[in-house]
Amino acid sequence: MLDQLSPRHLRRRLLQLAGAAVVITTVVLAAPGLGEVRVRLAHASLDWLALAVGLELMSVLSYVLIFRAVFCPRMRWRVSSQIAMSELAANSLLPVSGAGGLALGAWALRRGGMDVEQIGRKTVALYFLTSLANVSILIVVASLYAVGALGEDPNPALTFVFGGLAVASVLAVLAIPVVLRGLPQRASPRGAAGGRIARAVGLVRRSLVDGVPDAVLLLRRRSPGVLIGSFGTTAFDLAVLGAAFRAIGVSPPVGVLALGYLIGMLGGNLPVPGGIGGVDVGLIGALTLFHEPLAATTVAVLTYHAISLWVPAVVG
């Protein structure tokens, strides 16, 4: 992890991201059949784009808020901001699907003197709380479509399949501590390597058993930092996509925008730096399945991804 975060590797990652941006820009500007995309880009509103950058900064600050609330509310704001923003930058630069940021945060907290057991359980709690915002919004929007509060659903099958999966995922995660407590502890294998593996497995087990209840306890306490930080991280990032659409004069329905965003962001789990390719294909695919126009969606998604990638990378 430390080697990947050396200045030499970070410069290489930034150059790779810049190279990818140049390639995408060249394709958009020169490839045949993309005339409508180029026209929409040329007439994009700078005011809406500036607002999108500001919204992404609010998403970054929301992550700082929940990071501090979960790990140590008494931590100095400067320290918590440095670690949290560096995590977001690592997620943009390292091809490990978000694990790079968590690993960097764990390393920094360990260097700061926090116990490994505490880091493990709090990392699980943080990941659960930030993911809970995504699935909760998905469940709420799917429910609103089910009762007709958001009008006609352009793709009911997709909405209810992913809404059901979101409910199942929350229940499954809440059941993990119960299941793990009921499983017998295995004897440690012999040898140094076996001992290290056994300690690592034991740490993961204890982190899951204790981390999920920690997250539930923080929710029950209605900690402002947890609630605002968790939902703000997702809501402001979603608003960036909405602002990117408005910049080119398109306004998708709120429900469609939320569902397309939450379903399409699953493409970011591909192990590539910044989710380049995975996020774009996922978002464009999901939004077009909800009958949004392809050219406008492509422009909005590419604009959104450029902002959501570079703002955390540069700030972090």
SULUR-V432692 format. One record per residue. N is the residue number from 1. RES is the residue in one letter. SS is DSSP state (@ for helix, = for strand, . for the rest). PSI is psi in degrees with one decimal (999 if undefined). Layout:
n = {N | N}
res = {RES | RES}
ss = {SS | SS}
psi = {PSI | PSI}
This chain:
n = {1 | 2 | 3 | 4 | 5 | 6 | 7 | 8 | 9 | 10 | 11 | 12 | 13 | 14 | 15 | 16 | 17 | 18 | 19 | 20 | 21 | 22 | 23 | 24 | 25 | 26 | 27 | 28 | 29 | 30 | 31 | 32 | 33 | 34 | 35 | 36 | 37 | 38 | 39 | 40 | 41 | 42 | 43 | 44 | 45 | 46 | 47 | 48 | 49 | 50 | 51 | 52 | 53 | 54 | 55 | 56 | 57 | 58 | 59 | 60 | 61 | 62 | 63 | 64 | 65 | 66 | 67 | 68 | 69 | 70 | 71 | 72 | 73 | 74 | 75 | 76 | 77 | 78 | 79 | 80 | 81 | 82 | 83 | 84 | 85 | 86 | 87 | 88 | 89 | 90 | 91 | 92 | 93 | 94 | 95 | 96 | 97 | 98 | 99 | 100 | 101 | 102 | 103 | 104 | 105 | 106 | 107 | 108 | 109 | 110 | 111 | 112 | 113 | 114 | 115 | 116 | 117 | 118 | 119 | 120 | 121 | 122 | 123 | 124 | 125 | 126 | 127 | 128 | 129 | 130 | 131 | 132 | 133 | 134 | 135 | 136 | 137 | 138 | 139 | 140 | 141 | 142 | 143 | 144 | 145 | 146 | 147 | 148 | 149 | 150 | 151 | 152 | 153 | 154 | 155 | 156 | 157 | 158 | 159 | 160 | 161 | 162 | 163 | 164 | 165 | 166 | 167 | 168 | 169 | 170 | 171 | 172 | 173 | 174 | 175 | 176 | 177 | 178 | 179 | 180 | 181 | 182 | 183 | 184 | 185 | 186 | 187 | 188 | 189 | 190 | 191 | 192 | 193 | 194 | 195 | 196 | 197 | 198 | 199 | 200 | 201 | 202 | 203 | 204 | 205 | 206 | 207 | 208 | 209 | 210 | 211 | 212 | 213 | 214 | 215 | 216 | 217 | 218 | 219 | 220 | 221 | 222 | 223 | 224 | 225 | 226 | 227 | 228 | 229 | 230 | 231 | 232 | 233 | 234 | 235 | 236 | 237 | 238 | 239 | 240 | 241 | 242 | 243 | 244 | 245 | 246 | 247 | 248 | 249 | 250 | 251 | 252 | 253 | 254 | 255 | 256 | 257 | 258 | 259 | 260 | 261 | 262 | 263 | 264 | 265 | 266 | 267 | 268 | 269 | 270 | 271 | 272 | 273 | 274 | 275 | 276 | 277 | 278 | 279 | 280 | 281 | 282 | 283 | 284 | 285 | 286 | 287 | 288 | 289 | 290 | 291 | 292 | 293 | 294 | 295 | 296 | 297 | 298 | 299 | 300 | 301 | 302 | 303 | 304 | 305 | 306 | 307 | 308 | 309 | 310 | 311 | 312 | 313 | 314 | 315 | 316}
res = {M | L | D | Q | L | S | P | R | H | L | R | R | R | L | L | Q | L | A | G | A | A | V | V | I | T | T | V | V | L | A | A | P | G | L | G | E | V | R | V | R | L | A | H | A | S | L | D | W | L | A | L | A | V | G | L | E | L | M | S | V | L | S | Y | V | L | I | F | R | A | V | F | C | P | R | M | R | W | R | V | S | S | Q | I | A | M | S | E | L | A | A | N | S | L | L | P | V | S | G | A | G | G | L | A | L | G | A | W | A | L | R | R | G | G | M | D | V | E | Q | I | G | R | K | T | V | A | L | Y | F | L | T | S | L | A | N | V | S | I | L | I | V | V | A | S | L | Y | A | V | G | A | L | G | E | D | P | N | P | A | L | T | F | V | F | G | G | L | A | V | A | S | V | L | A | V | L | A | I | P | V | V | L | R | G | L | P | Q | R | A | S | P | R | G | A | A | G | G | R | I | A | R | A | V | G | L | V | R | R | S | L | V | D | G | V | P | D | A | V | L | L | L | R | R | R | S | P | G | V | L | I | G | S | F | G | T | T | A | F | D | L | A | V | L | G | A | A | F | R | A | I | G | V | S | P | P | V | G | V | L | A | L | G | Y | L | I | G | M | L | G | G | N | L | P | V | P | G | G | I | G | G | V | D | V | G | L | I | G | A | L | T | L | F | H | E | P | L | A | A | T | T | V | A | V | L | T | Y | H | A | I | S | L | W | V | P | A | V | V | G}
ss = {. | . | . | . | . | . | @ | @ | @ | @ | @ | @ | @ | @ | @ | @ | @ | @ | @ | @ | @ | @ | @ | @ | @ | @ | @ | @ | @ | @ | . | . | . | . | @ | @ | @ | @ | @ | @ | @ | @ | . | . | . | @ | @ | @ | @ | @ | @ | @ | @ | @ | @ | @ | @ | @ | @ | @ | @ | @ | @ | @ | @ | @ | @ | @ | @ | @ | @ | . | . | . | . | . | @ | @ | @ | @ | @ | @ | @ | @ | @ | @ | @ | @ | @ | @ | @ | @ | @ | . | . | . | . | . | @ | @ | @ | @ | @ | @ | @ | @ | @ | @ | @ | @ | @ | . | . | . | . | @ | @ | @ | @ | @ | @ | @ | @ | @ | @ | @ | @ | @ | @ | @ | @ | @ | @ | @ | @ | @ | @ | @ | @ | @ | @ | @ | @ | @ | @ | @ | . | . | . | . | . | . | . | . | . | @ | @ | @ | @ | @ | @ | @ | @ | @ | @ | @ | @ | @ | @ | @ | @ | @ | @ | @ | @ | @ | @ | @ | @ | @ | @ | @ | . | . | . | . | . | . | . | . | . | @ | @ | @ | @ | @ | @ | @ | @ | @ | @ | @ | @ | @ | @ | @ | @ | @ | @ | @ | @ | @ | @ | @ | @ | @ | @ | @ | @ | @ | . | . | . | @ | @ | @ | @ | @ | @ | @ | @ | @ | @ | @ | @ | @ | @ | @ | @ | @ | @ | @ | @ | @ | @ | @ | @ | . | . | . | . | . | . | @ | @ | @ | @ | @ | @ | @ | @ | @ | @ | @ | @ | @ | @ | @ | @ | . | . | . | @ | @ | @ | . | . | @ | @ | @ | @ | @ | @ | @ | @ | @ | @ | @ | @ | . | . | . | . | @ | @ | @ | @ | @ | @ | @ | @ | @ | @ | @ | @ | @ | @ | @ | @ | @ | @ | @ | @ | @ | @ | .}
psi = {-45.8 | -36.5 | -39.8 | -24.1 | 14.9 | 154.6 | -36.7 | -45.2 | -37.9 | -41.1 | -40.1 | -42.5 | -41.9 | -39.2 | -37.8 | -43.6 | -42.2 | -40.7 | -42.2 | -40.3 | -40.1 | -43.1 | -46.6 | -43.0 | -41.8 | -43.5 | -45.1 | -39.4 | -25.7 | -23.3 | 139.3 | 153.4 | 0.8 | 28.9 | -42.7 | -36.6 | -44.4 | -38.9 | -44.3 | -38.1 | -40.7 | -27.8 | 17.2 | 142.7 | 122.7 | -31.3 | -44.8 | -34.9 | -39.8 | -39.5 | -39.2 | -40.9 | -43.3 | -39.2 | -37.1 | -36.3 | -37.5 | -36.2 | -41.4 | -45.1 | -33.4 | -38.0 | -39.0 | -40.6 | -48.1 | -33.3 | -47.0 | -39.5 | -34.2 | -45.8 | -43.8 | 99.5 | -20.3 | 1.0 | 142.9 | 140.7 | -37.1 | -43.1 | -47.9 | -36.9 | -41.9 | -47.0 | -47.9 | -45.1 | -34.1 | -34.7 | -45.8 | -38.8 | -40.7 | -37.9 | -31.8 | -29.9 | -25.5 | 136.2 | 58.2 | 28.6 | 44.2 | -16.0 | -25.0 | -41.3 | -43.2 | -40.4 | -40.9 | -44.1 | -41.6 | -42.4 | -44.9 | -42.0 | -36.9 | -41.3 | -28.6 | -3.2 | 1.0 | 142.0 | 144.0 | -40.7 | -41.1 | -41.3 | -43.0 | -51.2 | -35.2 | -32.4 | -41.6 | -44.6 | -43.9 | -45.7 | -39.8 | -45.1 | -40.9 | -35.4 | -32.3 | -35.6 | -44.1 | -52.1 | -31.6 | -44.4 | -40.0 | -44.2 | -43.2 | -46.1 | -42.4 | -38.7 | -40.1 | -37.4 | -36.5 | -35.7 | 2.2 | 9.6 | -22.5 | 14.9 | -155.2 | 132.9 | 121.6 | -24.1 | 77.6 | -38.5 | -47.4 | -42.0 | -49.7 | -28.1 | -48.9 | -30.8 | -43.1 | -40.2 | -36.0 | -44.9 | -44.9 | -37.3 | -39.5 | -45.9 | -39.0 | -43.1 | -40.6 | -25.9 | -15.5 | -49.1 | -39.5 | -44.5 | -44.9 | -36.0 | -29.5 | -12.1 | 139.3 | 148.3 | 132.4 | 150.3 | 144.2 | 132.7 | 155.7 | 158.4 | 159.0 | -44.2 | -42.6 | -37.4 | -39.5 | -42.5 | -43.4 | -40.7 | -39.5 | -44.4 | -40.7 | -39.1 | -43.0 | -43.6 | -48.6 | -35.4 | -41.0 | -42.5 | -38.7 | -30.0 | -41.6 | -47.6 | -33.2 | -43.5 | -42.7 | -39.9 | -41.6 | -37.2 | -41.1 | -31.6 | -9.5 | 45.6 | 122.6 | -40.0 | -38.6 | -48.5 | -49.5 | -42.9 | -44.5 | -55.9 | -28.8 | -38.9 | -44.8 | -47.0 | -42.3 | -37.5 | -40.0 | -39.5 | -29.0 | -43.1 | -42.1 | -41.8 | -34.8 | -38.9 | -45.8 | -29.8 | -26.3 | 14.4 | 24.4 | 139.8 | 89.1 | 152.3 | 146.9 | -44.1 | -43.5 | -42.9 | -45.5 | -46.3 | -44.1 | -40.0 | -51.0 | -37.3 | -44.0 | -29.6 | -11.3 | -24.7 | -18.4 | -7.5 | -9.2 | 136.9 | 69.2 | 148.9 | 127.2 | 8.5 | 20.6 | 127.9 | -56.6 | -49.5 | -43.9 | -49.2 | -40.9 | -47.3 | -45.9 | -43.3 | -45.9 | -43.8 | -36.1 | -29.8 | -23.3 | 18.0 | 29.3 | 143.9 | 136.8 | -48.0 | -47.6 | -40.3 | -41.4 | -46.3 | -46.5 | -42.3 | -44.4 | -38.9 | -47.2 | -47.4 | -36.5 | -42.9 | -45.7 | -18.3 | -48.2 | -32.3 | -51.8 | -36.2 | -47.0 | -46.7 | -45.2 | 999}
